Amino acid sequence: MNINDRANLKDGNTMPWLGLGVYLLGDGSEAERTIAWAVEAGYRLIDTASFYKNEAGVGMGIRACGLPREELFLTTKLWNNEQGYENAIIACENSLRRLKTDYLDLYLIHWPGQDKARRLKTWEALLELKSQGKVKSVGVSNFKIHHLDEIMAAFGEAPVVDQVEMHPFYPQEELRAYAKEKGIVLTAWGPLFHGHIRDAKGIDAIGAHYGKTGAQAVLRWHLQNGVAIIPKSSKKERLIENADIFDFELNDADMRALGSLNNGTSYGGDPDQFTMGF
Ligand code: NAD
């Protein structure tokens, strides 16, 4: 596996396994500068959201980075108050306008919420946006198995991507097995413990077996589990560190050791209970 390898999505498109998360990056020069460093380090996927309020800066970064748009993979998400059929169509237009791009590579529903009918209408809008070519692939985020089942029951096909919280404290093994069976590619958000990496004792020692850091070992663990990653950093040296994970392979014992850090800690909480912004 190398940095240019891509996951095969069920709709025929492909997605880089490694991307840059930009939550909490400042809109404007911080986003622009970080994207330039990331692209230089080999990242080709940028993961933003309307909620992050930095789509304009991300768009600037993409235009300024020197690569043609089609060599980059751009993901954004519609926020909870943008759910519903009409709202979702407008939300996508607004994101495209802020990003100053003609299309998205991947458009996600950020959180499922508690209103099934509204959620399914939102999904219907995403399918429409895909058929119009405004979005190449459509997916979801923070959807649990029952939410994915619901989409399959209503539309006959699963989302191609589900972006969910995942790290060794919260490995989501059941969802991973389900996604594998259904051909859904999972992307881990918070792949480095959502900023709580210092709480993860023992990861540095595992990284040291390979001359790598604990963060690199954890990112590698995700990839070897078949999960895409979008670690966030605004520091050049960490961007480089987090991308420098394609020249080693964790052995089975170290894969198990990282998996055994599972302690049920979720920083995002249960998506069924997440009601912010709805
Ligand atoms: P993360 O696990 O990527 O952790 C990021 C933090 O870890 C950084 O702010 C930095 O403090 C630290 N860090 C980064 N590289 C490091 C390194 N090499 N060594 C030590 N510390 C390091 O957490 P995240 O930002 O929550 O998740 C990544 C991305 O996922 C976000 O930026 C965003 O794009 C996405 N996300 C999505 C959702 C969702 O609901 N879909 C929720 C949260 C985040």
Residues whose N, C-alpha, C, O or C-beta is under 5 A from the ligand:
A	BS01	NAD	G21 V22 Y23 D47 H110 S141 Q163 W189 G190 P191 L192 F193 H194 G195 I197 A215 I230 P231 K232 S233 R238 E241
